[in-house]
């Protein structure tokens, strides 16, 4: 049959790429969320004006906004569509990478496909799940590889050469203006053309070099246009991301060269070798992660089976082209070095910084190609190559699964934080700054939480003047306000977004994920044990003077959090009842508190911390349920060390209340069981 499907059917390779990512990410799709710079797009979407994207990204990459202007209206800001979209773009990029290499080495399509698969699972980049922000980077990567493919295809297709060259140049310019990550990698074009011409036409080196340089000339135009923009006009707009290493070359040449070589060596060896070796860490294995490991091995086995079948179907096992291995090594090293050049020129490197592995995005192609070439050279047999590379695929897939698991757990912590805040703070007065001792979790930044607060409370459309913002107290003190005292100005700017308020308009919160519920810093808790003291030395108490609970508005008609952004409202756990009870206590809605306590008890919910029983104790006391107030107080005192001072303070107040409430009698019983200091 003409249309008979065989192992070598061309469209099976993209299916293998899709299958690989499905094995890695499908178990986590529903649990992944919004992280770090994703939140800036959520905020910009609240503005409802395309020009605001331009103004915001004018800071560094104004032309990159086209990616969001095309995608956000279709995908919205819900995490799931973005996770799928960004992985799809990565798959497209890998396919174009394989297609481009296959034109250079047509007899080694099998090896080129291995390189593309390794590019897909490259373990040195851990931020794929930050899908909205990194969609731009991977769109640029896909355009870059597509441009290389079009260039190489134009070389062999005289009939369609004009439009292929035009499209290749256009893609080249667009990808550089979108993200400069792959700009220096453009310089690899004449080398790829040289290899393609040499392998096809078998010319001597000099004529081959001349022809490759002539063929490369049209592709210099987009590079020149980008250079004029980036180094001519653009520095007048922003000093960020400037090539500081190049400027320091004039003043300190020896030190600069030494530092540049150090950066290049460290990043190149890490990207080329260390990331693959370190992908599998035995210390990560336990009963919880064994499933991921088995799934990674099973996925790698299926991939290996396909590669084995496609290599062994022919009677003649094609020997490696004499030129292929050295050419592949040269190409890989150039991808590694040119990919790192824009990073090192700005005095940064991939090894330093929480988010810095993003700087492996351009060099990762060299890493994948180098590993494939090394395996092919060392094994000299496609079956053995399959075995070796499938082991690396399994290890890399396992590493990516563990990373996805961390991000999924992180999103649950974020959701818990935002939903607890919404339960406790139904609405906020505009121009309120939330101040906290630390970030609620990792994989996020203070400005990202600021964007999230506006998505929670701001009235749309938002403007450049943010209605709410978030500050880490110890970091903000001295930078955005002088000290923890009322009446001081609070000023913050991020690109073209500004927040202005005063320390009278701040509200303190603290959060210890997994240990306790979110807590509003309220004078009611002033004597409670500082739960973060083991981490931050009692920063909560320092922040108390600028925590103004009057910024909180009671239950209103304000809607719940957007489900497309924050997900569906979580099931009502203990923290829900604590937050609602604390809100009712603040606004003296005393009858609500016993109802909440009963509902929580009926569900078998209890607190892990005695402090969280305080609003319930107060609610019982204010509604004449003195026996429940005593019972809950004793439970809280037993549960958490250091509760005695705040409980004694409460019962010393209850002791003075009307005897008809039953509180004075129960106070005597409390003092009989708890050693409270005498009140003069």
C-alpha positions, 0 to 999 in steps of 0.5 A: 500500500502506498500509504502504509505506515512504517516506523520511518513514516515522517510524521512519527517523529513529531509524535515522539516529541509530543509523546515525550512531553506528554510523559513528563508534563501531562501528570502535572498540567492541572496543578501548574499555575502562574509564577514569577514574571507570568504575573506581569502579563496578568496585570497588563491584561487588566489594563485593557489597552495594547499600548500599555504593553508597549510602555511597560516593555519599553524598559527592555524589549518593546518589540516583544509585545507582539507575542502577547498581543497575538496570544493573550486574546486567544489564551487569556491568562489561565495557566493551563492553555499557556502550559500547553502552548509553551510546550507546543512551541518548544516542540515546534522549535525542536522539530525545526532544529532537527529539520535544519540539521538534517539538511546539513547532514542528510545521511544522519537524519537519525542522529539529528532527530536524537539531537532535537529530542535531547534539546527538548529534554535538556535538564539545565533549564528548570523554568519551562513551567513559567509558561507565560513569561517564557513563551516569548523566549521559546517563540524566539527559539522556534523562529531562530531554528525555523530561520536556519531551516529556511536558509538551508532549504533556500540553498538547495531550492533554486525555484523558491529561493527568493521567498525562502530567503526573504522569510528566513531574514524576516524570522531572523529579525523578528526573533532578535527584536523579540528576545536578544538571547539568540542574536549572537547565535546568528553568527553560526550561519556561515559555518552551517552553510559551509558544512552544507555546501561542502557535504553536498557539492564536495568543493575544496575548502576555499571555493566552499568558503567563498560560496558560503560567505556569498550565500550568507550576505543577505542574512547579515542585513537583519543582524545589522538592523538589530545591531543599529537598534540595540547598540545605536538607538536602544541605549538611549532608552534604557541602560539595562541589559547593556554590554557592560563587559565590553565597556569595561574592556576599555578601562580594565582590559586584562581583568575584563578578558580574565573575567570573560574567559572565566564566565565562558569556561564555567557556563560552557562546561556546566551547560555541556556536561554538568547538567546531564551528569547531575540530572539524576540525583539518587538522593531524590529517590523515595517512595513518592518519587519512584513513580516519576522515575518509573514513568521516565524510564518507561517513556525513554524505553518507548522513545528508544524503541522508535529510534532503534526501529528506525535505525535497524529497518534498513538492511544496510546500517549507514556508517557515519559520514566521515565529516559528520562527527567533526562538523557536529562537534564544531557546530555544537561548540559554536552554539555553546559559545555564541549562545552565551556571548550576549549573557557574558557581555552583560557581566552575567552568567548562567551559574549565578542567580535564582533565575539565571538558568534562563541563560542556557536557552541559546547554548542548550542547542549546542549541549544537545548536539554535543551529547549526541555527537559524543555518543555517536563517536564513542559507540560507533553503532546506532543500537549502542547510541540508542542505549546510551542516549535513552539513559540520558533522556530518562534521567533528564525526563525524571529531573524535569518531572521533579521540577514540575512537581516542585512548581505544582506544589508551589502553586498550591501554596500560592493559591492557599496564600491568595485564597486565605487573604481573600477570605480574611480580607474580602476587600481593601481600600485603594492605595493599600500596601501589604507588608510581610516579613518574607515572600509567601513561597519561592518561584515568585518575587515581591513585585509578582505578588504586587501584580497578583494583589491587583488581580485580586482587588483592583477595579478594572481597568487598572492604570499605571498607578497601581491600586495595591502593592506588596513589600517585604518588610526587611527589604522595603525598610530603608528603600521604600519607606524609612522605618516602621512608623506611621505617617511616612511616604511609601513610593515604589516604581517598576518600569512605568508602574508606580505605587504611592502611599503612606505607612498609614495605608499599610497592612501587615500579614505573615504566612508560614506555609504548611505550618499555620494559616495566614495571619493579619498583623492585628493588635489583638495578637500582639501578645501571641507568640511570634511564629516567625521568630525562628526565621526572622527574629520577630520581624512581625512585632517590628512591623506591627506599628504600621499594620492598619487593620482599618484598611480591610473592608468587611464582606461586600459584593466584591466577587471571589477571586477569578477562577481563570487565574487563581483556580476554583475556590479550595475546599473549606479547610481549617484555615478558611474557618480561622480566617472567617472567624478572625474577620468576624472578630474584627467587625464584632460579628460575634454570633458568626464565630460559634457557627463557624466553630461548629461547622469546622468541628463537624468536619473534624477540622482542628488547628495546628497552632493554639494562636488560631483558636484566639478568635474563637475564644473571643467569640465564645466569650462575647456570646455567653459560651463561657465553658467553651471559651475555657475549654478552647483556651486550655486546648490552645495553651496545651497545643502551642508553647508561649500562649500563656501571656496572651491567654492570661491577658484575655482571661484577665479581661473576662474576669472583669465582665458581668457575672451573668456571662459566666466568664468571671467564674470560668476565669477563676478556673482558668487561673487555677489551671494556668499560672498567670502573673498577678495583675496589680 
